[in-house]
């Protein structure tokens, strides 16, 4: 899997002109840190959809790099048997006809550890080979919930070579995470469980929809998750406990749950200057009409708050998240300069618009170069507007 491969197929010369450094191939044998950052926009697909194989192949062609086939909240209880039939059949067909390394990173979200055990027994090890891993909803450490998940995971991985081991993405979305009086203990206990099973954890996800439901809240499309204070406080503490530099995990941004064509209440904060410079004000109008300016702002705030990637529910969200994930020439230059100087100190950025402090910015620079490996580095005169223009279907 390689980000922006769809652009390379359609316009090889143009693709080369876009990137100072192109994205790397990401396979099962790639290091876990790169695989986690390369998740990008993780697209959720309800297991009840009738032709999941076609969906996976089509979204791959459109640039999706990670897909979750969902058997949990997106599927009504009465429809679960039919959804399981669909996902089972899809995994078997993909295992027969596709090289897993040419597919998006593919996951199944089950309901609980016992459901995972039943489903794994049903589909068998051959069909599981096409999966990257399992999404674990409502993950907690209390009452042995986390330990049960990992015991079943061990059973699924028994006898598998290292590059075919299933990994997990726990979702933090239980009331104990958002309730102030239990949050610290809950997160600390979760961290203890995950650190002990680090090799099995690809990334940690935040379930904003379930957390909002504890207070009967739902954010509209013109506001970001950071405008909802009870959610913003949870994100800050999840990053504090689980996203620390050095010994933390990749923490993914919460779901953007709005379809295109949302009504506007407030004036947009999507500046016109980048679109004017790219000569594409029509693209800006299109983004505003479809309500995507809120998503672009939330992705920017996600990264500023220590989150990487995002959960999305519509294919048109994917290219926006990925275009915003490409490392700019300015970011890359700053990161190179910071890492090249091992003696500390400070110096002006090559762009002359900021100060680079070598020791405080070291971890930021490391993370930036990792993102550059996954998404590439834009050429000096290329912006996210140029990438969006070519990526949006």
C-alpha atoms as one frame of an Amber mdcrd trajectory, in Angstrom:
protein
   0.000   0.000   0.000   1.265   3.466  -0.846  -0.452   6.792  -0.313  -1.335
   8.746  -3.469  -0.695   5.696  -5.663  -3.947   6.543  -7.442  -2.405   9.854
  -8.552   0.719   8.096  -9.760  -1.358   5.700 -11.871  -3.352   8.487 -13.494
  -0.514  11.004 -13.970   3.027   9.714 -13.315   4.759  12.940 -14.353   2.376
  15.091 -12.336   2.782  12.826  -9.322   6.560  13.266  -9.398   6.142  17.025
  -9.643   3.973  17.072  -6.515   6.511  15.492  -4.189   9.984  16.459  -3.083
  10.025  13.041  -1.384   7.321  10.523  -2.366   5.496   8.322   0.159   7.001
   4.924   0.993   5.401   1.554   0.398   3.823   0.231   3.598   3.534  -3.529
   4.040   2.955  -5.972   6.862   6.709  -6.171   7.393   7.042  -2.378   7.771
   7.791  -1.170  11.276   4.770  -0.714  13.509   5.283   3.037  13.939   5.119
   3.595  10.172   2.072   1.349   9.792   0.279   3.277  12.550   0.977   6.720
  11.076   0.100   5.461   7.565  -3.452   4.564   8.674  -4.483   8.087   7.703
  -8.250   8.365   7.291  -9.659   5.088   8.622 -12.913   4.482   6.748 -15.666
   2.623   8.593 -17.932   0.412   6.483 -21.002  -1.311   7.994 -20.779  -5.082
   7.662 -24.394  -5.130   6.490 -23.406  -3.717   3.066 -24.137  -6.339   0.400
 -20.852  -6.315  -1.584 -17.968  -5.593   0.742 -15.362  -6.982  -1.662 -16.362
  -4.432  -4.283 -16.390  -1.697  -1.622 -12.860  -2.535  -0.439 -11.482  -2.673
  -3.974 -13.170   0.542  -5.031 -12.008   2.463  -1.965  -8.478   1.161  -2.521
  -8.551   2.612  -6.041  -9.761   5.936  -4.629  -6.936   6.117  -2.084  -8.255
   4.594   1.155  -5.344   3.164   3.164  -7.255   1.683   6.114 -10.780   0.262
   6.245 -12.818  -1.173   9.118 -15.578  -3.685   8.413 -17.911  -2.998  11.312
 -20.022  -5.555  13.157 -20.688  -3.346  16.173 -22.704  -0.138  16.559 -23.313
   0.385  12.830 -25.208  -2.936  12.653 -28.566  -3.455  14.342 -28.774  -6.483
  16.624 -31.311  -8.167  14.352 -29.027  -7.701  11.343 -25.884  -9.085  12.962
 -26.135 -12.635  11.506 -26.460 -11.251   7.976 -23.588  -8.821   8.545 -21.400
 -11.667   9.823 -22.231 -13.646   6.675 -21.197 -10.661   4.536 -17.891 -10.066
   6.335 -17.084 -13.793   6.400 -17.707 -14.111   2.649 -15.727 -10.924   1.916
 -12.672 -12.045   3.877 -12.683 -15.445   2.199 -12.919 -13.899  -1.274 -10.199
 -11.319  -0.570  -7.933 -14.029   0.862  -8.387 -16.078  -2.319  -7.927 -13.255
  -4.801  -5.736 -10.512  -3.283  -2.239 -10.060  -1.928  -2.795  -8.505   1.524
   0.066  -6.048   0.928  -1.826  -4.556  -2.035  -4.946  -3.935   0.054  -5.642
  -1.141   2.516  -4.876  -2.074   6.101  -8.060  -4.011   6.810  -9.741  -4.461
  10.204 -12.908  -5.977  11.631 -14.688  -4.353  14.564 -16.431  -6.966  16.688
 -18.612  -6.470  19.759 -16.630  -8.075  22.588 -13.913 -10.645  23.215 -16.336
 -13.555  23.086 -17.661 -12.310  19.731 -14.097 -12.154  18.397 -13.478 -15.767
  19.480 -16.649 -16.982  17.761 -16.005 -14.987  14.605 -12.367 -16.107  14.334
 -13.425 -19.757  14.695 -16.039 -19.248  12.023 -13.887 -17.657   9.326 -10.774
 -19.722  10.016  -7.072 -18.828   9.825  -6.992 -18.590   6.019  -9.561 -15.800
   5.844  -7.976 -14.033   8.812  -4.744 -13.778   6.805  -6.185 -10.877   4.831
  -6.723  -8.833   8.003  -4.298  -6.398   9.561  -6.129  -6.581  12.849  -9.149
  -6.120  15.080 -10.799  -2.977  16.433 -11.717  -3.384  20.108 -14.760  -1.275
  21.082 -15.359   0.077  24.576 -11.911  -1.008  25.706 -11.344  -0.935  29.461
  -8.923  -2.439  31.943 -11.405  -2.915  34.785 -13.073  -6.286  35.454 -10.480
  -7.993  33.236 -12.014  -6.693  30.000  -8.649  -5.850  28.448  -7.078  -9.129
  29.500  -9.930 -11.110  27.905  -9.416  -9.297  24.596  -5.718 -10.155  24.551
  -6.258 -13.804  25.536  -8.514 -14.240  22.491  -6.021 -12.345  20.344  -3.298
 -14.781  21.433  -5.502 -17.669  20.308  -6.015 -15.982  16.917  -2.258 -15.448
  16.522  -1.171 -18.915  17.613   1.215 -20.298  14.993   1.234 -17.154  12.856
   4.553 -15.715  11.650   5.396 -12.256  12.964   4.425 -10.458   9.735   0.966
 -12.107   9.795   0.130 -11.490  13.445  -3.117  -9.606  13.976  -2.752  -6.312
  15.821  -5.431  -4.352  17.640  -6.793  -0.831  17.832  -8.588  -0.316  21.180
 -11.316   2.341  21.226 -11.600   4.442  24.371 -15.296   5.272  24.656 -16.641
   4.081  28.022 -18.218   6.341  30.670 -15.279   5.770  33.018 -13.102   7.583
  30.449 -15.220  10.724  30.325 -16.414  10.899  33.950 -14.008  13.201  35.726
 -13.863  11.267  38.999 -12.834   7.962  37.332 -10.873   9.174  34.305  -7.341
   9.219  35.687  -7.540   5.766  37.233  -9.241   4.324  34.131  -6.653   5.725
  31.725  -3.737   4.706  33.930  -5.038   1.143  34.157  -5.573   1.023  30.392
  -2.040   2.259  29.842  -0.648  -0.483  32.067  -2.479  -3.152  30.037  -1.462
  -1.709  26.656   2.181  -1.159  27.568   2.411  -4.793  28.633   1.074  -5.791
  25.175   2.815  -3.104  23.129   3.746  -5.323  20.184   0.046  -6.120  19.683
  -1.213  -2.507  19.696  -1.098  -0.580  16.417  -2.919   2.576  17.549  -5.430
   3.833  20.103  -8.682   5.382  18.918 -11.072   7.771  20.706 -14.793   7.037
  20.436 -16.239  10.543  20.407 -19.778   9.419  19.551 -20.118   7.077  22.530
 -18.403   9.570  24.841 -20.823  12.304  23.696 -23.780  10.018  24.349 -22.934
   9.944  28.060 -24.088  13.583  28.171 -26.673  13.444  25.387 -24.463  15.574
  23.120 -23.801  15.621  19.391 -21.584  18.201  17.757 -22.864  19.877  14.567
 -20.731  20.042  11.424 -19.813  23.710  11.895 -18.105  22.968  15.233 -15.078
  20.810  15.950 -14.694  18.298  18.737 -12.501  20.882  20.484 -15.494  23.216
  20.819 -17.236  20.589  22.987 -15.424  21.035  26.262 -16.159  17.684  27.904
 -14.770  15.935  24.811 -11.791  18.262  24.454 -10.805  17.581  28.061 -10.904
  13.814  27.450  -8.729  14.128  24.333  -6.172  16.128  26.281  -5.949  13.536
  29.021  -5.854  10.557  26.639  -2.873  12.140  24.861  -1.317  13.008  28.223
  -1.444   9.402  29.445  -1.202   7.355  26.228   0.407   9.649  23.645   3.613
  10.691  25.361   6.784  10.988  23.324   9.092   8.045  23.633   6.867   5.472
  25.328   3.371   6.346  24.108   1.119   5.116  21.307  -0.253   6.678  18.144
  -3.609   8.151  19.165  -6.029   8.653  16.264  -8.410  11.578  15.899 -12.100
  10.990  16.709 -14.692  10.306  14.046 -15.951  12.973  11.659 -19.534  11.746
  11.386 -21.066  14.270   8.978 -21.935  13.545   5.385 -21.355  16.151   2.665
 -23.914  18.934   2.158 -24.364  20.256   5.693 -26.179  23.500   6.505 -23.968
  26.387   7.595 -24.623  28.466  10.707 -21.381  30.435  11.191 -19.043  32.119
   8.768 -16.286  29.803   7.586 -12.703  30.082   8.808 -11.360  28.443   5.635
  -9.080  31.135   4.239  -9.321  32.011   0.559  -5.627  32.907   0.107  -4.289
  29.343  -0.422  -6.971  28.722  -3.028  -6.306  32.038  -4.761  -2.603  31.229
  -4.924  -3.402  27.822  -6.412  -5.830  29.427  -8.856  -8.724  27.290  -7.649
 -11.362  29.289  -5.797 -13.933  26.887  -7.249 -12.491  24.130  -5.070 -12.917
  26.323  -1.996 -16.562  26.927  -2.914 -17.062  23.188  -3.369 -15.575  22.438
   0.051 -17.787  25.053   1.679 -20.918  23.798  -0.040 -20.226  20.265   1.147
 -19.417  21.382   4.700 -15.833  20.139   4.563 -14.240  23.246   6.029 -15.171
  21.940   9.499 -13.353  18.668   8.822 -10.249  20.482   7.566 -10.181  22.615
  10.703 -10.652  19.612  12.982  -7.808  17.693  11.273  -5.539  20.705  11.846
  -6.535  20.861  15.515  -6.109  17.097  15.868  -2.464  17.322  14.882  -1.863
  20.380  17.063  -3.226  18.369  20.000  -1.086  15.282  19.403  -3.446  13.091
  17.364  -2.533  11.268  14.159  -5.021  10.190  11.494  -8.805  10.212  11.779
 -11.872   7.994  11.775 -14.223   8.820   8.865 -17.529   7.463   7.599 -17.661
   8.718   3.987 -15.227   8.086   1.098 -15.024  11.796   0.274 -13.496  12.443
   3.694 -10.450  10.311   2.853  -8.643  12.590   0.354  -9.104  15.612   2.603
  -7.446  13.912   5.574  -4.623  12.592   3.394  -3.940  15.902   1.652  -3.680
  17.533   5.075  -1.261  14.791   6.196   1.419  15.421   3.561   4.464  17.103
   5.102   5.134  20.537   3.662   8.570  21.527   2.414   8.756  24.018   5.277
   7.976  21.397   7.944  10.465  18.965   6.414  13.227  21.572   6.241  12.693
  22.501   9.886  12.703  18.852  10.949  15.895  18.129   9.019  17.656  21.115
  10.567  16.563  20.195  14.096  17.763  16.596  13.792  21.019  17.553  12.082
  22.103  19.627  15.081  22.892  17.333  18.001  24.520  19.931  20.225  21.388
  21.923  21.044  20.908  25.640  20.691  18.509  27.530  18.459  18.499  28.902
  14.923  16.140  30.661  12.557  14.129  28.478  10.209  15.249  28.368   6.592
  11.935  30.026   5.783  12.844  32.866   8.138   9.489  32.836   9.933  10.165
  30.960  13.181  12.840  29.820  15.626  13.898  26.168  15.717  15.077  25.035
  19.152  17.030  21.846  18.693  16.302  20.005  21.943  12.654  21.009  22.579
  11.693  20.375  18.930  13.529  17.051  18.618  10.511  14.764  19.200   8.351
  16.907  16.903  10.989  16.546  14.196  11.124  12.760  14.617   7.347  12.534
  14.281   7.389  14.819  11.245   9.925  12.651   9.416   7.865   9.542  10.211
   4.785  11.220   8.708   6.931  12.170   5.705   7.734   8.503   5.138   4.028
   7.632   5.148   2.579  10.579   3.207   5.545  12.121   1.424   6.967  15.625
   1.375   5.349  18.179  -0.912   7.477  20.027  -3.444   8.260  23.617  -2.363
   5.501  25.196  -4.457   2.848  22.530  -3.746   0.140  23.008  -1.084  -2.689
  20.879   0.254  -4.949  22.697  -2.214  -3.015  21.232  -5.155  -3.239  17.753
  -3.667  -6.934  18.113  -2.924  -7.644  19.273  -6.440  -6.151  16.074  -7.846
  -7.425  13.715  -5.118 -11.103  14.539  -4.688 -13.255  12.202  -6.816
